[in-house]
Amino acid sequence: MKDFKILIVDDEYEYQEVFKMILEEKGYTVKTCGSAEEALKISEKENFHLILTDLKMEHMGGLALLEEIKKREEKIEVILVTGYGTIESAVEAMKKGAFSYFIKSHNPEALLIEIEKLLKMKRLEADNNIFRNQQKREEFLLSSKNKGFTDILDVATKAANSNVSVLILGESGTGKEVLARYIHQVSKRNKGHFVAVNCQVFSEGLLESELFGHEKGAFTGALEKRIGRFEEANEGTLFLDEIGEMPTSTQIKLLRAIETKSVERIGNNRSISIDLRLISATNRNIPIEIKKGTFREDLFYRINTITIEMPPLRERKEDLPLLIDFFFNRTQKELKKKILKVENGIHEFLLDYHYPGNIRELKNIIERLVVLSEDGIIKVNDLSVGKNQLHKKEDQNFQMKLLRDARKEFEMNYIRQVLNKCGGRITEASKHLGITRRQLSNKVVEYSLKKELKRK
């Protein structure tokens, strides 16, 4: 709640302090002032989500403050504080745009309920805006001129019309979650929640709590009851990303939940019925993991009624021009930077490059170029990958080798460069690479790059 800022306006200092104490105890960020005029000056310099103002004040009252605030910024909400004798004025204020009113002699709990109501409404508005923007982005990212990919979308649409489990395979960065959201959006469950869980980022115990929830006191640190992601996704879609990383003990509980269509919170034996669609994704070869004993065969057959394999970006080259333009336009808007010129060779490289990190890597490269641009110019020197391809069409020292060896060599060198740029800080480097810290740690071991890490 610290990001929810409230300005208290009252010409009686005692009321300022009482309201401030009550609201700060609930975790809100609070500022106070003694007049409407002062409130207007403060609100010009700082952003507030809510202004809590007394109705009756000297010089300029709460109603006049409401009208002035709404002229300046419609999104700021106002709650009027009043006595019994001025309730009619408070109701009139609501007609003019006030969110609510509070009677001073009432229990402060009533005020807190109104603010919580407002907070939920603001969060819902923000979620809806994010969802709408996300839908627009995903609709674009799923448009394709590639025959194989359009066939995949056709299969995904047919799968959405049923209630079967879907398993999405593919390399990291190919857009598996984007496709999962698409299946949810075009299905009959689109009015329910789409709940995504990355199985790789949680430890074994935390993952079970995340999925199934827990009761207060179920284990050390369980200070309150928690609703699990299964319950949250009820009547919607649960997306389990990186399911190949799930510990076998959790796989057993997941299999039971799928078979019984119910879950039990940790610390409670009561079964809770669930009705959802399960979509899973992984970049691992599950049949090999089954042979190794790290993935249960019975679970595999439960989650892969329909299997969809996302192609790497290097197999969708005809989609690159649209994707490049999309990410350039989006990044300029997000960073509020206008690009006026792109140096020769940049587009050629972006179209020829093989993208081991797929769409995620394309996005990261373009974001880097826009961030480092100066005077609206995208420069070759800021590309950081493949400069030799731009400047040397022929290399006398060129040696032909197997494609897989060439990819490994590039990946090793690129990871080394990023680690050096980040001072050996693995967490920072993983963010720039668009992979998890664990994935990068594995790459460091695989390519013997430990000497590149920051020495403590």
Backbone torsions as a table, in degrees:
resi	resn	phi	psi	omega
1	MET	NA	-7.7	-178.0
2	LYS	-61.1	-23.6	179.8
3	ASP	-84.2	1.5	178.2
4	PHE	-103.2	107.9	-171.9
5	LYS	-100.8	133.1	-177.9
6	ILE	-122.7	134.3	173.9
7	LEU	-109.2	121.6	178.3
8	ILE	-96.7	127.7	-178.7
9	VAL	-122.5	114.5	-179.8
10	ASP	-158.7	135.1	-178.8
11	ASP	-82.8	1.0	174.0
12	GLU	-107.2	114.7	-173.8
13	TYR	-58.7	-37.0	-177.3
14	GLU	-61.0	-41.5	179.4
15	TYR	-67.7	-36.9	175.8
16	GLN	-55.1	-50.0	-175.3
17	GLU	-67.2	-40.3	-179.6
18	VAL	-63.2	-50.0	-179.7
19	PHE	-62.9	-39.6	-179.8
20	LYS	-62.1	-44.7	-179.1
21	MET	-62.3	-45.6	-178.8
22	ILE	-62.0	-44.5	-175.4
23	LEU	-75.5	-36.6	178.4
24	GLU	-68.4	-30.9	176.1
25	GLU	-63.0	-28.4	178.4
26	LYS	-87.1	-0.4	174.6
27	GLY	95.9	5.6	178.9
28	TYR	-79.4	152.0	172.9
29	THR	-88.6	121.3	-169.3
30	VAL	-125.9	139.8	172.4
31	LYS	-131.0	150.3	-177.6
32	THR	-126.4	156.6	171.7
33	CYS	-155.6	165.9	-171.0
34	GLY	-104.2	3.6	179.9
35	SER	-155.8	160.4	178.3
36	ALA	-66.4	-37.8	179.9
37	GLU	-61.4	-42.6	179.2
38	GLU	-66.9	-36.5	179.1
39	ALA	-61.6	-40.2	179.6
40	LEU	-65.4	-39.2	178.9
41	LYS	-66.1	-42.6	-179.2
42	ILE	-65.1	-42.2	-176.2
43	SER	-70.3	-15.2	174.5
44	GLU	-74.8	-28.2	-176.4
45	LYS	-99.0	-25.7	-177.5
46	GLU	-127.3	151.7	176.9
47	ASN	-94.2	132.2	176.7
48	PHE	-125.7	146.5	175.5
49	HIS	-86.0	-30.8	-175.5
50	LEU	-143.1	138.8	170.1
51	ILE	-115.4	120.4	179.1
52	LEU	-102.8	106.7	-171.3
53	THR	-125.2	142.0	173.8
54	ASP	-67.6	145.9	-179.0
55	LEU	-76.7	-44.2	-176.4
56	LYS	-102.1	111.9	175.9
57	MET	-141.1	158.6	178.5
58	GLU	-66.1	151.6	177.4
59	HIS	67.0	-76.3	-176.5
60	MET	-121.0	120.8	-176.9
61	GLY	-87.1	178.7	-177.6
62	GLY	-65.1	-34.0	-179.3
63	LEU	-66.6	-43.5	178.2
64	ALA	-65.5	-37.7	177.6
65	LEU	-63.0	-43.8	177.7
66	LEU	-55.7	-48.6	-177.8
67	GLU	-62.1	-40.7	-178.7
68	GLU	-70.0	-41.0	179.3
69	ILE	-62.0	-44.8	-177.9
70	LYS	-66.7	-29.1	175.3
71	LYS	-67.2	-38.1	-174.8
72	ARG	-81.4	-44.9	-175.1
73	GLU	-149.4	102.0	-175.3
74	GLU	-61.0	-29.2	-173.0
75	LYS	-75.4	-19.2	178.7
76	ILE	-73.1	127.2	179.3
77	GLU	-91.8	151.9	-178.7
78	VAL	-130.3	130.8	171.5
79	ILE	-114.5	126.0	179.4
80	LEU	-87.5	136.4	175.1
81	VAL	-106.0	126.9	-171.8
82	THR	-143.6	168.1	172.7
83	GLY	-99.5	175.2	-178.4
84	TYR	-57.4	-38.2	-174.0
85	GLY	-69.7	-11.1	-176.4
86	THR	-122.8	24.5	-179.5
87	ILE	-61.4	-39.8	-179.1
88	GLU	-59.8	-39.1	177.9
89	SER	-64.9	-36.8	179.3
90	ALA	-66.5	-40.7	177.8
91	VAL	-63.6	-40.8	177.2
92	GLU	-61.6	-37.5	179.0
93	ALA	-63.3	-36.7	178.8
94	MET	-63.8	-34.4	177.1
95	LYS	-66.3	-25.1	-179.3
96	LYS	-93.7	6.9	173.5
97	GLY	118.8	-1.6	176.7
98	ALA	-66.8	145.4	-179.9
99	PHE	-72.8	-40.6	-176.4
100	SER	-167.8	-176.8	172.7
101	TYR	-140.9	158.9	-179.0
102	PHE	-133.8	132.7	179.4
103	ILE	-89.9	125.5	-171.0
104	LYS	-54.8	-35.5	-175.7
105	SER	-80.6	-6.0	-178.8
106	HIS	-80.0	165.8	177.7
107	ASN	-62.8	129.2	179.9
108	PRO	-55.8	-20.4	179.0
109	GLU	-58.4	-33.7	179.3
110	ALA	-64.5	-37.1	177.5
111	LEU	-67.1	-42.8	179.8
112	LEU	-62.1	-37.7	178.4
113	ILE	-63.3	-42.0	178.9
114	GLU	-63.6	-41.3	-180.0
115	ILE	-67.9	-39.9	177.4
116	GLU	-62.9	-37.6	177.1
117	LYS	-60.6	-44.9	179.6
118	LEU	-64.5	-42.7	-179.9
119	LEU	-60.0	-45.3	178.7
120	LYS	-62.8	-39.7	179.8
121	MET	-63.9	-43.1	180.0
122	LYS	-65.1	-40.4	179.1
123	ARG	-65.8	-39.3	178.8
124	LEU	-64.0	-41.9	177.5
125	GLU	-61.2	-43.8	180.0
126	ALA	-64.0	-43.5	179.0
127	ASP	-61.5	-41.3	-179.7
128	ASN	-64.7	-39.8	178.1
129	ASN	-64.7	-43.9	177.8
130	ILE	-61.4	-44.0	-178.3
131	PHE	-63.3	-42.6	179.9
132	ARG	-63.9	-43.5	178.6
133	ASN	-65.2	-38.4	179.9
134	GLN	-65.4	-41.0	178.5
135	GLN	-60.1	-44.2	-179.9
136	LYS	-62.0	-43.3	-179.3
137	ARG	-64.7	-44.9	-175.3
138	GLU	-69.7	-36.1	176.8
139	GLU	-60.2	-39.2	179.9
140	PHE	-69.6	-46.5	-177.2
141	LEU	-63.8	-19.3	179.7
142	LEU	-95.2	-3.9	174.6
143	SER	-78.0	141.5	-172.6
144	SER	-154.8	149.1	172.8
145	LYS	-102.5	2.2	-177.5
146	ASN	-89.0	124.3	-175.6
147	LYS	-60.1	-44.6	-179.6
148	GLY	-60.5	-39.3	-178.4
149	PHE	-73.5	-36.8	176.9
150	THR	-65.7	-32.3	175.0
151	ASP	-65.2	-38.2	177.7
152	ILE	-62.6	-43.7	178.4
153	LEU	-62.2	-35.0	177.9
154	ASP	-65.0	-43.9	177.5
155	VAL	-63.6	-42.0	-179.9
156	ALA	-61.8	-40.2	179.3
157	THR	-64.9	-42.1	178.1
158	LYS	-65.1	-39.3	178.6
159	ALA	-63.9	-36.2	-179.0
160	ALA	-64.0	-28.7	-178.8
161	ASN	-75.3	-11.9	176.9
162	SER	-107.9	-169.4	179.0
163	ASN	-120.4	19.5	-173.3
164	VAL	-76.7	160.0	175.5
165	SER	-75.6	145.3	-178.1
166	VAL	-125.1	134.8	174.8
167	LEU	-113.9	123.4	-179.6
168	ILE	-107.7	121.5	179.8
169	LEU	-106.6	159.7	177.0
170	GLY	149.9	161.6	179.1
171	GLU	-64.8	162.0	176.1
172	SER	-61.8	139.1	175.5
173	GLY	86.0	7.1	-178.2
174	THR	-86.4	-8.3	177.6
175	GLY	98.7	35.0	-178.0
176	LYS	-65.7	-40.7	179.0
177	GLU	-69.4	-34.4	177.1
178	VAL	-59.7	-43.8	179.3
179	LEU	-67.1	-38.7	178.6
180	ALA	-61.1	-43.2	177.9
181	ARG	-64.3	-36.8	177.8
182	TYR	-61.7	-45.2	178.6
183	ILE	-58.7	-42.7	178.7
184	HIS	-63.5	-44.6	-174.7
185	GLN	-65.6	-35.5	-177.7
186	VAL	-92.9	3.4	179.6
187	SER	-93.2	172.8	177.2
188	LYS	-74.0	-8.3	180.0
189	ARG	-92.8	9.2	-172.5
190	ASN	-66.8	-12.3	176.0
191	LYS	-83.8	-14.3	175.8
192	GLY	-87.8	180.0	-178.0
193	HIS	-79.4	146.3	165.4
194	PHE	-102.1	114.1	-174.7
195	VAL	-115.4	119.0	-177.4
196	ALA	-107.2	135.8	177.2
197	VAL	-130.9	125.7	174.4
198	ASN	-92.0	108.3	-174.1
199	CYS	-67.5	-16.6	-175.4
200	GLN	-78.7	-26.0	-171.0
201	VAL	-88.7	-5.2	-178.3
202	PHE	-110.7	144.4	171.1
203	SER	-71.4	169.0	-174.7
204	GLU	-54.2	-52.9	-178.5
205	GLY	-64.6	-41.4	-179.6
206	LEU	-67.2	-34.5	-180.0
207	LEU	-64.9	-41.6	178.9
208	GLU	-63.5	-42.0	177.4
209	SER	-63.3	-40.9	179.7
210	GLU	-61.9	-42.9	-175.5
211	LEU	-78.4	-46.4	-169.9
212	PHE	-104.9	-13.0	-179.2
213	GLY	82.7	174.3	178.0
214	HIS	-152.7	160.8	176.1
215	GLU	-92.6	158.5	177.1
216	LYS	-59.8	129.9	178.9
217	GLY	81.4	6.8	-177.7
218	ALA	-64.8	-28.6	177.4
219	PHE	-157.6	169.7	180.0
220	THR	-59.3	124.7	-179.1
221	GLY	98.5	-9.7	178.3
222	ALA	-83.4	81.6	-173.0
223	LEU	-81.8	-15.9	178.1
224	GLU	-153.2	163.7	179.8
225	LYS	-67.0	142.3	179.0
226	ARG	-128.4	129.2	175.0
227	ILE	-79.6	129.6	-179.3
228	GLY	-78.8	167.8	-177.9
229	ARG	-66.9	-28.2	175.9
230	PHE	-61.6	-47.4	179.1
231	GLU	-64.9	-39.9	-179.0
232	GLU	-63.0	-33.5	-177.8
233	ALA	-89.5	5.0	-178.5
234	ASN	-55.1	131.1	-177.0
235	GLU	71.8	7.3	177.5
236	GLY	-126.2	-136.2	-176.4
237	THR	-131.6	133.1	174.1
238	LEU	-107.2	123.5	-179.5
239	PHE	-110.5	115.6	178.8
240	LEU	-102.4	98.8	-179.6
241	ASP	-83.1	148.9	-178.6
242	GLU	53.9	44.9	-178.3
243	ILE	-64.7	-22.7	177.9
244	GLY	-64.5	-15.8	178.9
245	GLU	-91.6	-1.6	-174.9
246	MET	-70.7	131.0	177.8
247	PRO	-59.9	147.8	-175.8
248	THR	-62.0	-33.3	179.7
249	SER	-64.1	-37.5	177.4
250	THR	-72.8	-32.5	177.0
251	GLN	-59.1	-38.0	179.2
252	ILE	-62.2	-45.5	-179.8
253	LYS	-68.3	-35.3	177.3
254	LEU	-64.9	-43.9	179.1
255	LEU	-59.9	-43.3	179.5
256	ARG	-63.5	-40.9	179.4
257	ALA	-62.4	-40.7	-179.8
258	ILE	-67.0	-42.7	-176.3
259	GLU	-70.7	-39.8	-176.6
260	THR	-92.3	-10.6	-175.3
261	LYS	54.0	41.6	178.6
262	SER	-154.1	159.9	177.1
263	VAL	-134.4	160.9	173.7
264	GLU	-125.2	127.6	175.9
265	ARG	-67.0	148.4	176.0
266	ILE	-62.1	128.1	-178.3
267	GLY	91.8	7.8	-179.6
268	ASN	-148.5	130.7	-178.2
269	ASN	-90.1	-1.8	-178.0
270	ARG	-74.6	129.5	179.1
271	SER	-80.1	138.4	178.5
272	ILE	-117.0	118.8	-177.8
273	SER	-68.6	142.2	178.4
274	ILE	-132.2	146.2	177.7
275	ASP	-135.5	101.5	-177.1
276	LEU	-151.5	166.8	171.0
277	ARG	-100.0	138.1	178.9
278	LEU	-105.7	124.5	172.0
279	ILE	-119.9	129.3	179.9
280	SER	-119.1	159.3	178.5
281	ALA	-148.2	149.2	177.1
282	THR	-160.3	154.7	172.2
283	ASN	-104.7	6.2	179.0
284	ARG	-89.4	159.2	174.1
285	ASN	-88.6	97.7	-172.6
286	ILE	-61.2	-43.2	177.2
287	PRO	-55.4	-37.5	176.8
288	ILE	-68.0	-40.6	178.6
289	GLU	-63.5	-34.0	177.8
290	ILE	-64.5	-44.6	178.5
291	LYS	-62.4	-35.3	179.4
292	LYS	-76.1	-14.2	179.5
293	GLY	86.2	12.4	-178.9
294	THR	-96.7	-7.4	177.1
295	PHE	-138.9	135.4	-176.2
296	ARG	-77.0	132.3	-178.4
297	GLU	-67.2	-39.1	-178.6
298	ASP	-65.1	-34.8	176.7
299	LEU	-68.7	-40.8	179.2
300	PHE	-54.9	-44.5	-178.8
301	TYR	-71.0	-21.4	177.8
302	ARG	-78.7	-29.8	-173.0
303	ILE	-99.2	-7.2	-173.3
304	ASN	-118.0	42.5	175.5
305	THR	-54.4	-44.0	172.0
306	ILE	-125.3	127.3	178.7
307	THR	-111.4	131.0	178.4
308	ILE	-122.6	129.3	179.2
309	GLU	-108.6	118.2	180.0
310	MET	-77.8	129.5	179.6
311	PRO	-75.9	147.6	173.8
312	PRO	-67.8	159.3	-176.5
313	LEU	-62.4	-30.9	-179.9
314	ARG	-64.2	-16.1	176.6
315	GLU	-98.3	5.9	178.5
316	ARG	-127.2	42.6	-174.1
317	LYS	-57.5	-31.2	-178.3
318	GLU	-67.7	-15.6	178.1
319	ASP	-89.3	-8.9	-174.8
320	LEU	-60.2	-45.5	-178.2
321	PRO	-55.9	-43.8	179.4
322	LEU	-66.7	-41.6	-179.0
323	LEU	-66.7	-40.0	179.2
324	ILE	-62.3	-47.4	178.8
325	ASP	-62.2	-41.1	-179.2
326	PHE	-59.8	-49.5	-177.3
327	PHE	-70.2	-34.4	175.4
328	PHE	-62.8	-47.5	-179.0
329	ASN	-64.0	-44.4	-178.0
330	ARG	-65.8	-43.1	-178.1
331	THR	-65.9	-38.7	176.9
332	GLN	-60.2	-42.1	179.8
333	LYS	-66.8	-44.3	-177.2
334	GLU	-66.6	-39.3	-177.8
335	LEU	-92.5	-4.6	-178.8
336	LYS	54.4	46.8	176.9
337	LYS	-124.3	132.2	-178.9
338	LYS	-97.1	124.8	177.0
339	ILE	-96.2	122.9	-177.4
340	LEU	-103.1	-27.5	-176.1
341	LYS	-149.6	142.1	175.1
342	VAL	-119.4	120.1	-176.5
343	GLU	-61.0	152.0	179.1
344	ASN	-56.7	137.0	177.1
345	GLY	102.8	-24.9	-177.5
346	ILE	-63.6	-54.2	-177.6
347	HIS	-63.7	-37.1	178.7
348	GLU	-60.7	-43.6	178.7
349	PHE	-63.8	-47.2	-178.0
350	LEU	-60.6	-30.9	179.0
351	LEU	-80.7	-28.0	-176.3
352	ASP	-92.9	-25.5	-174.2
353	TYR	-61.0	148.8	-172.8
354	HIS	-93.0	-8.9	171.5
355	TYR	51.9	72.6	174.8
356	PRO	-62.1	-25.4	178.1
357	GLY	-94.6	6.6	174.2
358	ASN	60.9	-147.6	-173.9
359	ILE	-60.0	-36.3	179.4
360	ARG	-61.5	-39.6	179.4
361	GLU	-69.3	-41.0	176.2
362	LEU	-56.4	-46.5	179.3
363	LYS	-59.8	-44.8	-178.3
364	ASN	-66.1	-39.4	179.6
365	ILE	-62.7	-45.9	-178.0
366	ILE	-67.3	-40.6	177.0
367	GLU	-59.7	-41.4	179.2
368	ARG	-62.0	-44.8	-179.1
369	LEU	-61.2	-41.8	-179.5
370	VAL	-70.2	-41.6	179.3
371	VAL	-60.2	-43.0	-175.6
372	LEU	-84.3	-7.3	-178.5
373	SER	-64.0	145.1	177.1
374	GLU	-128.2	138.4	-179.6
375	ASP	56.6	30.1	176.5
376	GLY	75.2	17.9	-177.3
377	ILE	-114.6	125.2	173.0
378	ILE	-86.4	122.6	-173.0
379	LYS	-110.1	146.0	178.2
380	VAL	-59.0	-38.3	-177.2
381	ASN	-63.2	-18.4	179.4
382	ASP	-90.8	0.9	-175.1
383	LEU	-69.1	-40.7	175.3
384	SER	71.2	-23.5	176.5
385	VAL	-120.7	137.6	171.2
386	GLY	70.4	26.0	-179.4
387	LYS	-60.9	-33.3	-179.5
388	ASN	-64.1	-32.6	177.7
389	GLN	-65.5	-29.0	-178.0
390	LEU	-78.5	-36.9	-170.5
391	HIS	-103.1	-18.4	-177.9
392	LYS	-131.2	100.6	179.8
393	LYS	-71.4	-28.6	179.3
394	GLU	-129.1	133.9	179.6
395	ASP	-121.6	119.2	-176.5
396	GLN	-62.2	-24.8	-179.0
397	ASN	-93.6	10.5	-177.1
398	PHE	-62.1	131.6	177.7
399	GLN	-122.0	128.8	177.9
400	MET	-76.5	139.7	179.6
401	LYS	-150.4	170.5	178.5
402	LEU	-62.4	144.9	-177.0
403	LEU	-58.3	-40.6	-177.8
404	ARG	-65.0	-33.7	178.3
405	ASP	-70.9	-37.6	178.4
406	ALA	-64.4	-41.3	179.3
407	ARG	-63.2	-43.7	179.6
408	LYS	-62.1	-42.6	-179.7
409	GLU	-62.5	-43.3	178.3
410	PHE	-63.1	-46.7	-177.3
411	GLU	-60.4	-43.8	179.4
412	MET	-60.1	-48.0	-178.8
413	ASN	-65.4	-38.7	-178.9
414	TYR	-68.6	-42.6	177.9
415	ILE	-62.3	-39.6	178.3
416	ARG	-61.2	-42.7	179.9
417	GLN	-63.6	-44.3	-178.9
418	VAL	-64.8	-43.6	178.5
419	LEU	-60.2	-41.1	178.5
420	ASN	-64.1	-42.5	178.5
421	LYS	-62.2	-33.1	-177.3
422	CYS	-93.4	12.0	177.7
423	GLY	65.4	27.0	178.9
424	GLY	78.1	8.4	-178.8
425	ARG	-84.6	110.5	-170.4
426	ILE	-69.1	-34.3	179.8
427	THR	-66.2	-45.2	179.4
428	GLU	-64.7	-42.6	-179.0
429	ALA	-63.6	-39.6	-179.3
430	SER	-63.2	-33.7	178.3
431	LYS	-66.6	-42.9	179.6
432	HIS	-66.7	-32.1	-179.2
433	LEU	-81.8	-15.7	179.9
434	GLY	75.4	26.7	176.4
435	ILE	-128.2	169.2	-179.1
436	THR	-77.7	162.0	178.5
437	ARG	-59.6	-38.5	-179.3
438	ARG	-65.7	-43.3	178.8
439	GLN	-61.3	-42.3	179.2
440	LEU	-65.9	-39.3	177.7
441	SER	-59.5	-41.3	178.1
442	ASN	-63.3	-40.3	178.6
443	LYS	-65.7	-38.7	179.1
444	VAL	-60.1	-43.0	178.3
445	VAL	-67.6	-45.0	-177.5
446	GLU	-59.9	-40.8	-176.0
447	TYR	-100.3	11.1	178.1
448	SER	53.8	51.8	-177.3
449	LEU	-106.4	18.1	-176.1
450	LYS	-59.2	-30.7	-179.3
451	LYS	-67.6	-15.7	178.9
452	GLU	-81.1	-14.3	-176.0
453	LEU	-76.1	155.7	-179.8
454	LYS	-65.6	129.5	177.5
455	ARG	-83.6	128.4	-179.9
456	LYS	-88.1	NA	NA
